[in-house]
Amino acid sequence: QVQLVESGGGLVQAGESLSLSCVASGVKFLFDSIDWYRQAPGKERELVATGRIAGSAISADSVRGRFTVSRPRNKNTVYLQMNSLKPEDTAVYSCNTRFRENTFWGQGTQVTVSS
């Protein structure tokens, strides 16, 4: 059974940093991609970053230059380093992966940035 578990969220002040982790378990192979999404209240879910074996990348223009995504080559783990956080970064951050026709989500971790 595939499980994704996020950790590292919390409450910080604007300008501070947080580091999120997502660990995918339950399989004996490496997922091609494990991605970070976020959803703020009243807004649509947004793809933030992709953690691919072939190379990870930031997808959201609003966080480019402040967030960094990384993934060890031999692990189903993805990290999201978030620097210079802004109140508009407040959201539930969730990780997602896919295999064949199946899509898997973690439970999400809350990130709250106060001004």
C-alpha positions as CSV (number, residue, x, y, z in Angstrom):
1,Q,0.0,0.0,0.0
2,V,1.5,3.3,-1.1
3,Q,1.7,6.0,1.6
4,L,3.0,9.5,1.3
5,V,3.8,11.3,4.6
6,E,4.7,15.0,4.7
7,S,6.4,16.7,7.6
8,G,7.9,20.0,8.5
9,G,5.0,22.5,8.4
10,G,4.3,25.0,11.0
11,L,3.8,28.7,11.9
12,V,6.5,31.2,11.0
13,Q,6.9,34.9,10.5
14,A,7.4,36.5,7.1
15,G,10.9,36.2,6.0
16,E,11.7,33.0,7.9
17,S,12.3,29.6,6.4
18,L,10.8,26.1,6.6
19,S,11.9,22.8,5.3
20,L,9.3,20.2,4.2
21,S,9.9,16.5,3.6
22,C,7.7,14.0,1.8
23,V,8.4,10.3,2.1
24,A,6.7,7.8,-0.1
25,S,6.6,4.2,1.0
26,G,5.0,0.8,0.2
27,V,6.8,0.1,-3.0
28,K,10.1,-1.5,-4.0
29,F,10.8,0.8,-6.9
30,L,11.4,4.5,-7.4
31,F,8.6,6.7,-8.5
32,D,9.5,8.7,-11.5
33,S,8.2,11.9,-9.9
34,I,7.0,13.0,-6.5
35,D,5.5,16.4,-6.6
36,W,4.6,19.2,-4.2
37,Y,1.3,21.0,-4.4
38,R,-0.3,23.6,-2.2
39,Q,-3.8,24.9,-1.7
40,A,-4.7,28.0,0.1
41,P,-8.2,28.7,1.5
42,G,-10.5,29.6,-1.3
43,K,-8.0,29.0,-4.0
44,E,-7.3,26.2,-6.5
45,R,-4.6,23.7,-5.8
46,E,-1.3,24.7,-7.3
47,L,1.7,22.7,-8.4
48,V,4.7,24.1,-6.6
49,A,7.6,21.7,-7.5
50,T,8.4,18.4,-9.2
51,G,10.8,16.0,-7.7
52,R,11.9,13.7,-10.6
53,I,14.7,11.1,-10.7
54,A,16.0,12.9,-13.8
55,G,16.0,16.2,-12.1
56,S,13.8,18.3,-9.8
57,A,12.4,21.7,-10.6
58,I,10.3,24.5,-9.2
59,S,7.1,25.0,-11.2
60,A,5.3,27.9,-9.5
61,D,6.6,31.3,-10.6
62,S,5.5,32.9,-7.4
63,V,8.1,30.9,-5.4
64,R,10.9,30.7,-7.9
65,G,14.1,32.0,-6.3
66,R,12.8,31.4,-2.8
67,F,12.0,27.7,-2.8
68,T,14.3,24.8,-3.6
69,V,13.2,21.3,-4.3
70,S,15.6,18.3,-4.1
71,R,15.4,14.5,-4.3
72,P,18.1,12.0,-3.5
73,R,18.7,9.8,-6.5
74,N,18.0,6.5,-4.7
75,K,15.1,7.5,-2.5
76,N,11.3,8.1,-2.7
77,T,11.8,11.2,-0.7
78,V,11.5,14.8,-1.8
79,Y,12.5,17.9,0.1
80,L,11.1,21.4,-0.3
81,Q,13.2,24.2,1.2
82,M,11.2,27.4,1.6
83,N,13.1,30.6,2.3
84,S,11.9,34.2,2.6
85,L,8.4,33.0,3.3
86,K,5.5,35.4,2.6
87,P,2.0,35.5,4.0
88,E,0.7,34.4,0.6
89,D,2.6,31.2,0.9
90,T,0.2,30.1,3.6
91,A,-1.4,26.9,2.5
92,V,-1.7,23.2,3.0
93,Y,1.3,21.6,1.3
94,S,0.8,18.1,0.0
95,C,2.8,15.7,-2.0
96,N,1.6,13.6,-4.9
97,T,2.8,10.7,-7.0
98,R,1.4,8.5,-9.7
99,F,1.9,5.0,-10.9
100,R,0.1,3.6,-13.9
101,E,-3.6,4.7,-13.5
102,N,-3.2,5.4,-9.8
103,T,-2.7,8.7,-8.1
104,F,-1.6,9.0,-4.5
105,W,-1.7,11.9,-2.1
106,G,-0.3,12.6,1.3
107,Q,-2.4,14.0,4.1
108,G,-0.8,17.4,3.8
109,T,1.1,19.7,6.2
110,Q,-0.1,23.2,7.1
111,V,2.3,26.1,6.5
112,T,1.2,29.4,8.0
113,V,3.2,32.6,7.5
114,S,2.3,35.6,9.6
115,S,3.0,39.2,8.6
